[in-house]
Amino acid sequence: MLELYQFEMSHYAEKVRLILDYKGLEYRKINVTPGLGQVELVRMSGQRQVPVLKDGNEVIADSTAIAEYLERKYPDRPIIPTDPKLRGLTLVMEQWADESIGLNARKCLIETMEKDPTFRTAVLPSDTPDFLKTLVGAVPSDLLGVLGFGVGFSPDVLKAGKDAMKRDLAALCFILTEQPYLVCDHPTLADFAVAGLSMYVKFPEGNYLDIPTALKGKGTPGIADIGTFEPFFTWRTKLYADYRKTSLSTPSSSDRPTSINID
């Protein structure tokens, strides 16, 4: 069985999970322990980032490389068109999603965590002690803003990321006005990249992710809770309903993060 080394909250891992489900491939999620698990991940894949896919003796890192591998190895239900123009559009849009939506969604998540103590504590792993959740929730937003500035995420940087995300979502709403998918008449890598990488601005409802119930359907104020971008989120909800398996149907190595066993 395929093994996906991941963080459940990784939106790049979610992009891969969508592709695996669409292709009807059985896989086992292996939750990487931050820190120690990532050191072991380096031993296996040569780098420390998730997602990483293991298929027998094959080890593939990076969500785009994983998508291309799955398309070559498991060509049923293709996600990259063969028509040159459609193929080019798919690959360009997937790269745009990685570099714009993926990065700006992370900034939106950080801003939401800074401003909303309830959201901030809900993002913490389920096995976090209650006293630590209380402590994290009690940290003043102004202090978190100062800490964010220290690592390059000043309020201006976060605002710029949120504004860029709004422009991206508006463009997607226009594209989806008269067509069911982003490139052609069936889902492609572009659709799954956009859907997965937008996870942080509004978490999917339903049992697709092993995340706290308090996070489902919630996201960035000014994006997730207004009607302007509803056409996009309605489209994404249908994509999930049609192709994403519920979390209960996908076996996992554990209900909590574990270190990686290297063969």
VEXNUGU-182696 format. One record per residue (C-alpha): residue number from 1; residue in one letter; y, z, x. Coordinates in steps of 0.05 Angstrom, whole numbers. Layout:
N
BATOR  seq  type      py      pz      px
BATOR  NUM     A       Y       Z       X
...
This chain:
263
BATOR  seq  type      py      pz      px
BATOR    1     M       0       0       0
BATOR    2     L      71     -14      22
BATOR    3     E     109      47      46
BATOR    4     L     184      54      37
BATOR    5     Y     217     105      83
BATOR    6     Q     280     126      46
BATOR    7     F     330     175      20
BATOR    8     E     328     176     -56
BATOR    9     M     404     176     -57
BATOR   10     S     411     116     -10
BATOR   11     H     441      57     -47
BATOR   12     Y     413      10       6
BATOR   13     A     344      38      -9
BATOR   14     E     358      27     -83
BATOR   15     K     371     -47     -68
BATOR   16     V     301     -51     -37
BATOR   17     R     269     -11     -94
BATOR   18     L     298     -61    -144
BATOR   19     I     268    -119    -105
BATOR   20     L     200     -86     -99
BATOR   21     D     198     -72    -173
BATOR   22     Y     220    -142    -192
BATOR   23     K     165    -172    -149
BATOR   24     G     115    -124    -181
BATOR   25     L      94     -95    -114
BATOR   26     E      62     -26    -110
BATOR   27     Y      94      19     -59
BATOR   28     R      97      92     -38
BATOR   29     K     163     126     -26
BATOR   30     I     166     169      36
BATOR   31     N     227     213      36
BATOR   32     V     256     221     105
BATOR   33     T     279     290     127
BATOR   34     P     351     284     152
BATOR   35     G     353     301     226
BATOR   36     L     281     311     249
BATOR   37     G     253     257     204
BATOR   38     Q     305     207     230
BATOR   39     V     285     222     302
BATOR   40     E     214     204     284
BATOR   41     L     240     143     247
BATOR   42     V     269     119     313
BATOR   43     R     200     123     345
BATOR   44     M     172      79     291
BATOR   45     S     227      28     278
BATOR   46     G     274      33     338
BATOR   47     Q     332      58     296
BATOR   48     R     349     118     251
BATOR   49     Q     375      87     187
BATOR   50     V     339      80     121
BATOR   51     P     310      40      88
BATOR   52     V     250      21     130
BATOR   53     L     190     -15     102
BATOR   54     K     120      -9     131
BATOR   55     D      68     -61     111
BATOR   56     G       5     -48     150
BATOR   57     N      25     -57     223
BATOR   58     E      91     -89     205
BATOR   59     V     153     -45     207
BATOR   60     I     219     -74     181
BATOR   61     A     286     -40     183
BATOR   62     D     350     -58     145
BATOR   63     S     353     -76      71
BATOR   64     T     369    -150      83
BATOR   65     A     313    -158     134
BATOR   66     I     266    -123      86
BATOR   67     A     286    -171      29
BATOR   68     E     275    -232      73
BATOR   69     Y     207    -205      96
BATOR   70     L     185    -192      24
BATOR   71     E     206    -262       4
BATOR   72     R     164    -293      60
BATOR   73     K     103    -247      53
BATOR   74     Y     103    -241     -23
BATOR   75     P     134    -306     -50
BATOR   76     D     115    -294    -123
BATOR   77     R     177    -282    -166
BATOR   78     P     225    -310    -113
BATOR   79     I     293    -278    -102
BATOR   80     I     323    -331     -55
BATOR   81     P     330    -400     -87
BATOR   82     T     305    -462     -50
BATOR   83     D     363    -506     -73
BATOR   84     P     411    -507     -13
BATOR   85     K     474    -492     -53
BATOR   86     L     443    -436     -93
BATOR   87     R     410    -408     -31
BATOR   88     G     477    -407       5
BATOR   89     L     512    -374     -54
BATOR   90     T     458    -321     -58
BATOR   91     L     460    -304      16
BATOR   92     V     537    -302      18
BATOR   93     M     541    -257     -43
BATOR   94     E     487    -211     -16
BATOR   95     Q     526    -204      49
BATOR   96     W     590    -191      11
BATOR   97     A     555    -138     -30
BATOR   98     D     530    -104      33
BATOR   99     E     597    -105      68
BATOR  100     S     645     -93      10
BATOR  101     I     610     -60     -48
BATOR  102     G     563     -18      -5
BATOR  103     L     618      10      40
BATOR  104     N     671      19     -14
BATOR  105     A     621      52     -61
BATOR  106     R     609     105      -8
BATOR  107     K     684     118      -4
BATOR  108     C     685     125     -80
BATOR  109     L     629     175     -77
BATOR  110     I     664     216     -24
BATOR  111     E     729     218     -64
BATOR  112     T     691     239    -127
BATOR  113     M     655     294     -89
BATOR  114     E     721     319     -61
BATOR  115     K     755     323    -129
BATOR  116     D     698     346    -174
BATOR  117     P     661     410    -154
BATOR  118     T     608     400    -209
BATOR  119     F     592     329    -184
BATOR  120     R     593     355    -112
BATOR  121     T     539     407    -124
BATOR  122     A     497     359    -166
BATOR  123     V     493     311    -107
BATOR  124     L     460     365     -65
BATOR  125     P     384     363     -57
BATOR  126     S     346     397    -114
BATOR  127     D     317     449     -66
BATOR  128     T     385     472     -41
BATOR  129     P     391     548     -51
BATOR  130     D     436     569    -109
BATOR  131     F     482     610     -63
BATOR  132     L     495     548     -20
BATOR  133     K     509     505     -82
BATOR  134     T     559     558    -104
BATOR  135     L     591     559     -35
BATOR  136     V     597     483     -32
BATOR  137     G     625     480    -102
BATOR  138     A     677     533     -85
BATOR  139     V     707     495     -26
BATOR  140     P     778     474     -46
BATOR  141     S     788     399     -55
BATOR  142     D     848     401      -9
BATOR  143     L     805     429      47
BATOR  144     L     753     374      37
BATOR  145     G     809     324      41
BATOR  146     V     830     351     108
BATOR  147     L     758     348     133
BATOR  148     G     753     277     107
BATOR  149     F     815     258     146
BATOR  150     G     782     285     209
BATOR  151     V     725     234     204
BATOR  152     G     768     175     185
BATOR  153     F     767     183     109
BATOR  154     S     839     201      95
BATOR  155     P     864     200      23
BATOR  156     D     895     132      37
BATOR  157     V     828     104      63
BATOR  158     L     792     131       1
BATOR  159     K     844     102     -46
BATOR  160     A     840      35     -12
BATOR  161     G     765      35     -19
BATOR  162     K     770      52     -93
BATOR  163     D     821      -3    -105
BATOR  164     A     777     -53     -69
BATOR  165     M     718     -32    -111
BATOR  166     K     759     -44    -175
BATOR  167     R     775    -114    -151
BATOR  168     D     702    -128    -135
BATOR  169     L     679    -103    -204
BATOR  170     A     733    -143    -239
BATOR  171     A     710    -206    -203
BATOR  172     L     638    -192    -223
BATOR  173     C     658    -183    -295
BATOR  174     F     690    -252    -294
BATOR  175     I     627    -284    -263
BATOR  176     L     582    -251    -314
BATOR  177     T     623    -271    -375
BATOR  178     E     584    -335    -389
BATOR  179     Q     520    -328    -348
BATOR  180     P     463    -278    -348
BATOR  181     Y     458    -271    -272
BATOR  182     L     504    -280    -213
BATOR  183     V     477    -345    -183
BATOR  184     C     427    -380    -228
BATOR  185     D     385    -370    -291
BATOR  186     H     341    -315    -260
BATOR  187     P     355    -254    -217
BATOR  188     T     364    -266    -143
BATOR  189     L     376    -224     -81
BATOR  190     A     450    -225     -99
BATOR  191     D     437    -190    -166
BATOR  192     F     394    -136    -136
BATOR  193     A     442    -124     -79
BATOR  194     V     502    -117    -126
BATOR  195     A     464     -74    -176
BATOR  196     G     434     -27    -123
BATOR  197     L     496     -19     -80
BATOR  198     S     540      -3    -140
BATOR  199     M     498      59    -153
BATOR  200     Y     549     108    -126
BATOR  201     V     606      86    -172
BATOR  202     K     562     100    -233
BATOR  203     F     491     126    -228
BATOR  204     P     441      91    -274
BATOR  205     E     418     128    -336
BATOR  206     G     344     136    -350
BATOR  207     N     286     157    -306
BATOR  208     Y     296     106    -250
BATOR  209     L     319     155    -196
BATOR  210     D     295     224    -177
BATOR  211     I     364     254    -181
BATOR  212     P     393     312    -221
BATOR  213     T     403     298    -295
BATOR  214     A     476     317    -287
BATOR  215     L     488     255    -245
BATOR  216     K     457     203    -291
BATOR  217     G     509     159    -322
BATOR  218     K     564     194    -282
BATOR  219     G     607     166    -227
BATOR  220     T     677     152    -202
BATOR  221     P     733     171    -250
BATOR  222     G     775     111    -265
BATOR  223     I     715      65    -256
BATOR  224     A     654      94    -290
BATOR  225     D     690     123    -350
BATOR  226     I     735      66    -373
BATOR  227     G     721       3    -413
BATOR  228     T     750     -46    -363
BATOR  229     F     685     -52    -324
BATOR  230     E     638     -42    -382
BATOR  231     P     614    -115    -380
BATOR  232     F     588    -104    -310
BATOR  233     F     554     -38    -325
BATOR  234     T     523     -67    -389
BATOR  235     W     495    -124    -347
BATOR  236     R     468     -75    -296
BATOR  237     T     436     -31    -349
BATOR  238     K     399     -92    -376
BATOR  239     L     377    -112    -307
BATOR  240     Y     347     -42    -297
BATOR  241     A     315     -42    -365
BATOR  242     D     283    -111    -353
BATOR  243     Y     259    -102    -281
BATOR  244     R     265     -31    -253
BATOR  245     K     205      14    -260
BATOR  246     T     217      86    -279
BATOR  247     S     210     137    -223
BATOR  248     L     148     167    -256
BATOR  249     S     110     102    -246
BATOR  250     T     125      97    -171
BATOR  251     P      82     143    -129
BATOR  252     S     119     186     -79
BATOR  253     S      94     222     -18
BATOR  254     S     127     286     -41
BATOR  255     D     176     315     -91
BATOR  256     R     220     338     -34
BATOR  257     P     240     308      33
BATOR  258     T     185     309      86
BATOR  259     S     180     289     158
BATOR  260     I     147     224     176
BATOR  261     N      75     219     200
BATOR  262     I      72     167     255
BATOR  263     D       6     129     261
